[in-house]
Amino acid sequence: MQSLEIRRYTPAFADEWNQFVAASKNGTFLFDRRYMDYHADRFKDHSLLFFRRGKLYALLPANVDGDTFFSHQGLTYGGLVMNERATAVEVMEIFRLLNATLRSEGIRKVVYKPVPWIYHEQPSEEDLYAMAETCDVRLTRSLSSTISRHHQNAWYRIRKCGAQKARQAGVVIEETEDYQPFWQILSANLQARYGLSPVHTLEEITLLHQRFPQQIRLFVAKEGLETIGGSVLYISNRVVHSQYIAASPRGREVHALDLLFDVVIRQSLEQHAYFDFGISTENQGTYLNQQLIYQKEGFGGRGVCYDWDKWTL
């Protein structure tokens, strides 16, 4: 077996990193440094590059917090980014090298968030096997709701009736680049329900949309000139993921989101294999929000897991 070399990421690798992600079999635009680095001030970056025979072989987006290595705290998912040349034996060697290197740096814990399979361009779960063989893994699992283009489940009656009610009320669905009205609705909802703010500020999501105009898009429901609901979509090659969803009190009254998803899901599945609503679990998967997942299942969504794998070095 050829020896592998591990290097820490620096901005000098940015172009090589981004090119590798774009050609990988399981990477998405979330791993592009133009996306990752928007919140570089919040996380201590510890991303790694793995070289074989002097050529880039795999990437691992990551940060450290104290004595814990995360892949990556600031992303929905992380995990080893591989190209089609990655083999099971060498990915196992990568994990052995990773553990030895982190141990030598004083890291004691690892939290690893693999890319869910729906995002894979081709089978890419060598890392899951490698972890099982080389690490004492404890699994934390969250549940998302996903619709497959090839098998679309019937909507619940309540969702169909809701979409019809919104149409009768004159609600219109449109794409917009003006994030402010929707962000006001989203922020008010999160504050009222959870005492939280959106992960991204208005300025951050606007910046990211400007950097990735085809991958980050906002669709809103409007009654006249008023925005009453919407969803920010993260669009990768295979998956359209609803990153944020919110409706105003008026939007909820006229079921604006039912009509919005009637339009958005249909359009998304014309070109993409999956539409993903995101997780309905809280507290690292230990609590299932049954009301939330009932709504998503009402549109035909069914379960896909987003995992966190943890081990001690």
C-alpha positions in Angstrom: 0.0 0.0 0.0 1.3 3.5 -0.8 1.7 5.7 2.2 -0.8 8.5 2.8 0.1 12.0 3.9 -2.1 14.4 6.0 -1.9 18.1 5.8 -3.8 21.0 7.5 -5.8 23.2 5.3 -4.6 26.8 4.7 -6.0 29.4 2.3 -3.2 28.4 -0.2 -5.1 25.2 -0.8 -8.4 27.0 -1.5 -8.5 26.5 -5.3 -7.3 22.9 -5.1 -9.8 22.2 -2.3 -12.8 23.7 -4.3 -11.8 21.8 -7.5 -11.7 18.5 -5.6 -15.1 19.1 -4.0 -16.6 19.9 -7.4 -15.4 16.7 -8.9 -16.0 14.5 -5.8 -18.5 11.7 -5.6 -20.1 12.9 -2.3 -19.3 16.6 -1.9 -21.8 19.5 -2.2 -21.4 23.2 -2.4 -21.5 23.4 1.4 -17.9 22.2 1.3 -16.7 25.0 -1.1 -14.5 27.3 0.9 -16.5 30.3 -0.3 -19.4 28.8 1.7 -17.4 27.4 4.6 -15.4 30.5 5.3 -18.3 32.9 5.7 -18.3 32.0 9.4 -14.6 31.4 9.8 -14.6 33.8 12.8 -16.9 31.5 14.7 -15.0 28.2 14.3 -11.3 27.3 14.7 -10.8 25.6 11.4 -9.0 22.3 11.4 -9.8 21.0 8.0 -7.6 18.3 6.6 -6.3 17.2 3.2 -5.1 13.6 2.5 -2.5 13.0 -0.2 -1.5 9.8 -1.9 1.6 9.8 -4.1 1.6 13.5 -3.7 -1.9 13.9 -5.2 -5.0 15.0 -3.3 -7.0 11.9 -2.4 -9.6 13.1 0.1 -10.7 16.1 2.2 -12.2 16.4 5.6 -13.9 19.7 6.5 -13.5 20.2 10.2 -13.0 22.5 13.2 -11.9 22.0 16.8 -13.5 23.2 20.0 -11.4 22.4 23.1 -10.2 18.8 22.9 -13.0 17.8 20.4 -12.6 17.5 16.6 -15.8 18.2 14.6 -16.5 17.5 11.0 -18.0 20.3 10.9 -19.9 22.2 13.6 -20.9 24.9 11.2 -22.4 22.6 8.5 -25.5 20.4 8.3 -23.2 17.5 7.5 -19.5 17.0 7.0 -17.5 13.8 6.6 -14.8 12.6 4.3 -15.1 14.0 0.8 -13.8 11.4 -1.7 -13.5 11.0 -5.5 -14.2 7.8 -7.4 -10.6 6.5 -6.9 -11.2 6.1 -3.1 -11.0 2.4 -2.0 -12.2 0.8 1.1 -8.8 -0.3 2.3 -7.3 3.2 1.8 -10.2 4.9 3.5 -9.6 2.6 6.5 -6.0 3.8 6.4 -7.1 7.4 6.3 -9.1 6.9 9.5 -6.1 5.2 11.3 -3.9 8.1 10.2 -6.6 10.6 11.3 -6.9 9.1 14.7 -3.1 8.9 15.3 -2.6 12.5 14.1 -5.4 13.9 16.2 -4.2 12.0 19.3 -0.7 13.4 18.8 -2.2 16.9 18.8 -4.0 16.4 22.1 -7.4 15.9 20.6 -9.5 13.4 22.7 -12.9 13.3 21.1 -14.2 13.1 17.5 -17.7 14.1 16.2 -18.1 13.0 12.6 -21.2 13.9 10.5 -21.1 11.9 7.3 -22.8 13.1 4.1 -26.3 11.5 3.9 -26.5 9.0 1.0 -29.1 11.0 -0.9 -26.4 13.6 -1.8 -24.0 11.0 -3.2 -23.2 11.1 -6.9 -22.4 7.4 -6.6 -22.0 4.9 -3.7 -19.8 6.6 -1.1 -20.0 4.9 2.2 -16.5 3.7 2.6 -16.1 6.0 5.5 -19.0 4.4 7.4 -17.4 1.0 7.1 -13.9 2.4 8.0 -15.3 4.0 11.2 -16.9 0.7 12.3 -13.6 -1.1 11.8 -11.1 1.4 13.2 -13.1 3.4 15.8 -15.3 2.7 18.9 -18.2 4.6 17.5 -21.3 5.8 19.4 -24.1 6.8 17.1 -26.4 9.8 17.4 -29.2 9.8 14.7 -31.6 12.5 13.5 -34.5 12.0 11.1 -35.2 14.0 8.0 -38.1 13.7 5.6 -37.4 13.2 1.9 -39.4 12.8 -1.2 -38.0 10.6 -4.1 -38.7 11.6 -7.7 -39.1 7.9 -8.5 -41.6 7.1 -5.8 -43.8 10.0 -4.7 -46.3 9.2 -1.9 -49.8 10.7 -1.9 -50.3 13.8 0.1 -52.5 13.8 3.2 -55.9 15.3 2.6 -55.2 18.2 5.0 -52.2 19.3 2.8 -54.2 19.1 -0.4 -57.1 21.1 1.0 -54.6 23.6 2.4 -53.1 24.2 -1.0 -56.5 24.7 -2.5 -57.5 27.1 0.2 -54.4 29.2 -0.5 -55.2 29.3 -4.2 -58.7 30.5 -3.5 -57.3 33.2 -1.2 -55.2 34.5 -4.1 -51.8 33.5 -2.7 -49.1 33.6 -5.4 -45.7 31.7 -5.2 -42.7 33.4 -6.6 -38.9 33.4 -6.4 -37.2 36.5 -5.0 -33.8 37.8 -4.1 -35.2 40.1 -1.4 -34.6 38.1 1.8 -35.6 40.7 4.3 -39.4 40.2 4.5 -39.0 36.4 4.9 -36.2 36.8 7.4 -38.5 39.0 9.6 -41.1 36.2 9.6 -38.5 33.5 10.2 -36.8 35.4 13.0 -40.1 36.2 14.7 -41.2 32.5 14.6 -37.9 31.1 16.0 -37.8 33.7 18.7 -41.5 33.0 19.8 -41.2 29.2 19.7 -37.6 28.5 20.8 -36.1 31.8 21.9 -33.6 31.5 19.1 -32.4 33.4 16.0 -31.7 31.9 12.5 -28.3 30.3 12.2 -27.5 32.8 9.5 -28.1 36.5 9.8 -29.8 38.4 7.1 -26.5 39.8 5.9 -24.9 36.3 5.9 -27.6 34.6 3.9 -27.7 37.5 1.4 -23.9 37.2 1.0 -24.1 33.4 0.5 -26.9 33.8 -2.1 -24.7 36.3 -3.9 -21.8 33.8 -3.9 -24.0 30.8 -4.9 -27.0 32.3 -6.7 -28.0 29.0 -8.3 -27.5 26.9 -5.2 -29.2 29.1 -2.6 -32.7 30.4 -3.6 -35.7 31.8 -1.9 -39.3 31.1 -2.8 -42.1 33.0 -1.1 -45.8 33.0 -0.8 -47.4 36.4 -1.3 -50.9 37.8 -0.7 -50.9 40.9 -2.8 -47.7 42.7 -2.0 -47.2 41.1 1.4 -44.9 38.1 2.0 -46.7 35.6 4.2 -44.4 32.6 4.0 -41.4 31.1 2.3 -38.6 28.6 2.1 -34.9 29.0 1.5 -33.7 26.1 -0.7 -30.2 24.7 -0.8 -29.8 23.1 -4.2 -27.1 20.4 -4.9 -26.8 18.1 -7.9 -29.2 15.5 -6.6 -31.0 17.1 -3.7 -33.1 20.2 -3.1 -33.0 20.8 0.6 -35.4 23.2 2.4 -32.9 25.0 4.7 -35.5 27.4 6.3 -39.3 27.3 6.3 -41.6 29.9 7.9 -45.0 31.5 7.6 -46.6 34.5 9.2 -49.9 34.2 11.2 -51.8 35.2 8.1 -49.7 32.7 6.1 -50.7 29.9 8.5 -54.4 31.0 8.4 -54.6 30.6 4.6 -52.2 27.6 4.4 -49.6 29.4 2.3 -46.9 26.8 2.8 -49.1 24.0 1.5 -49.4 25.9 -1.8 -45.7 26.9 -1.7 -44.6 23.3 -1.4 -47.1 22.1 -4.0 -45.2 24.4 -6.5 -41.6 24.0 -5.2 -41.6 20.2 -4.8 -43.1 19.7 -8.3 -40.5 22.0 -9.9 -37.6 20.5 -7.8 -38.3 16.9 -8.8 -38.3 17.7 -12.5 -34.5 18.0 -12.3 -33.4 16.5 -9.0 -33.7 13.1 -7.5 -34.8 14.1 -4.1 -36.5 16.9 -2.2 -35.4 17.0 1.5 -37.3 18.8 4.2 -34.6 18.5 6.8 -34.7 17.0 10.3 -37.7 17.0 12.6 -35.6 15.9 15.6 -34.1 18.0 18.5 -31.5 17.5 21.1 -29.2 15.6 18.8 -31.9 13.2 17.7 -33.2 12.3 21.1 -36.6 14.1 20.7 -38.9 13.7 17.7 -41.1 16.7 17.0 -44.2 14.8 16.0 -46.2 17.8 14.9 -43.4 19.0 12.6 -42.7 15.6 11.0 -46.5 15.0 10.5 -46.5 18.1 8.4 -43.6 16.9 6.3 -45.0 13.4 5.9 -48.2 15.0 4.8 -46.4 16.2 1.7 -45.1 12.6 1.1 -41.8 12.8 2.9 -40.3 9.7 4.4 -37.3 9.0 6.6 -33.6 9.6 5.8 -31.1 9.7 8.7 -28.6 12.4 9.4 -26.0 10.8 11.7 -23.4 12.0 14.1 -20.7 9.4 14.9 -18.7 10.0 18.0 -15.6 8.3 19.4 -12.9 8.8 22.0 -9.3 8.7 21.0 
